[in-house]
Amino acid sequence: MVGIMSYGVYVPLFRMGEGTKGWGLPYERAVANFDEDSITMAVGAAIDCMSDTNRDEIDALYFATTTPPYLEKQSATIVAVAADLRNELFAVDCTDTLRAGTNALKLAIDAVNAGSARKALVTVADSPVFVPRSALEQNGADGGAALLLGDKEVVAVIQDSYSVVREIFDVWRPEGERVALSWEDRFCAEKGFVEVLRDTVLGLLKKTKLSLSDFSKVVYPAPDVRRHREVAKALGLKPDQVQDPLFGSLGNTHAAFALMLLVEALEEARAGDRILLANYGDGGDAFILEVTEHINKIRRKRGIKRYLDTKKIVPDYEMFLQWKGFYHSDTGVRRPPIASPSAPALFRERDKNLRFYGGKCRSCQTTQYPPQIVCTKCGSKDNFENVRLSDKKATLFTYSLDYIAGTVDIPLVVSVINFDGGGRALLTMTDRDIREIKIGMPLRMSFRKLYSASGIHNYFWKCVPIRM
């Protein structure tokens, strides 16, 4: 039967928390850095998910979000290329609803069941923007998850599913609005979230002739702690059946929340456990999963708990607002407007910039980045093969700090790094504390946004200190 073969998550390094000046709340929420968005976080989760996977066997990729960087241009193709999947791939965006992640999951299940995909990769990530100091902002967070689906050696079999639609204006974002709007909280909860989620779960139980006592864990998102508890009460769940919603350490990651909590449940699950996954957004989706003995094979993955244990606190609320694009600080440095990236150049250099391919000389085995025509070591010409550098670890060879670069991330850390197994590159370092930078420190690659100009987002790879 179709099931989950592997899972992955991405939680940004930064948190809003007690140490954030001007925040004033006793809990933490995950915050994307200024150079992260839903695409970069989906790539991070996908790479985490595919660490032991033959990428050539993946036939479909689904990217789910409510915050796509483009209104007209497919984001799933960028995720697929940055994750170095093959070109002969079906890719689709699922968006515009909080249950986009479980919508994508259902599509992937059907594709594998129908035989149109051997393996399907579901990625979901969100980086919502809310009205400053609103309840939605205080509970909201950024993050991503990925699930690899197939029908062999699955860690959790997906036994059945059930869906409903419900038209209601609770949270929405019309064209031209940067921030999500919402109706009165009690109406949204009682007539929307709680009622629909309850009806969806009960509908699945009626369809399968199961009861809630048959499940080890019930996984579902919620806008806040209070509403999460109301659903548990409405369903009559025992406390040990309810999956921890991580409101104090992660926050509500919007469309990504349900699948991130599912990954948390799988990290703790044992063979034979039955899990009920439910999700809400303009209706509801619910799934029944049964964990298999293969779950023990992938426990070495980093997992959501290890991501949450490695963090840095955003120093002040003003920096958070700047990262979210509400204003730009005046550093005293005046720069001309950034020129729009060249579409032909982006097309021509997509393997170098997005797949992050270096060139490995077939004669002397020297790896070089960017790829060259002539080997700098042996002089061999046009004799290279592509080598993926995005998943290779590296060490810092040397660096410089630029305080007048006019960047959000002052100082700009310009790094020369050496890859494990050979190769050297000049990259920007992000997610860093300049007090912790030292020659020889271990690094890894992270897909990020360099800048945006004329409506084009220029993505590339940066190096980051290894978190775990």
Sequence and secondary structure as in RCSB ss.txt:
>XXXX:A:sequence
MVGIMSYGVYVPLFRMGEGTKGWGLPYERAVANFDEDSITMAVGAAIDCMSDTNRDEIDALYFATTTPPYLEKQS
ATIVAVAADLRNELFAVDCTDTLRAGTNALKLAIDAVNAGSARKALVTVADSPVFVPRSALEQNGADGGAALLLG
DKEVVAVIQDSYSVVREIFDVWRPEGERVALSWEDRFCAEKGFVEVLRDTVLGLLKKTKLSLSDFSKVVYPAPDV
RRHREVAKALGLKPDQVQDPLFGSLGNTHAAFALMLLVEALEEARAGDRILLANYGDGGDAFILEVTEHINKIRR
KRGIKRYLDTKKIVPDYEMFLQWKGFYHSDTGVRRPPIASPSAPALFRERDKNLRFYGGKCRSCQTTQYPPQIVC
TKCGSKDNFENVRLSDKKATLFTYSLDYIAGTVDIPLVVSVINFDGGGRALLTMTDRDIREIKIGMPLRMSFRKL
YSASGIHNYFWKCVPIRM
>XXXX:A:secstr
  EEEEEEEE  SEEE TTSBTT  SS EEE  TT  HHHHHHHHHHHHTTTS GGGEEEEEEEES  S SSS S
HHHHHHHTT  SS EEEEEESSTTHHHHHHHHHHHHHHHTS SEEEEEEEE     TTSHHHHHB  EEEEEEEE
SSS SEEEEEEEEEE    SEE  TT SS EE  HHHIIIIIIIHHHHHHHHHHHHHHT  GGG SEEE   SSH
HHHHHHHHHHT  GGGB    TTTT B GGGHHHHHHHHHHHH  TT EEEEEEESSEEEEEEEEE GGGGGGTT
S HHHHHHHS EE SBHHHHHHHTTS     S          HHHHHHTHHHHTS EEEEETTT  EESS  SB 
TTT  BS EEEEE TT  EEEEEEEEESSS  SSSSEEEEEEEETTS EEEEEE S  GGG  TT EEEEEEEEE
EEETTEEEEEEEEEE   
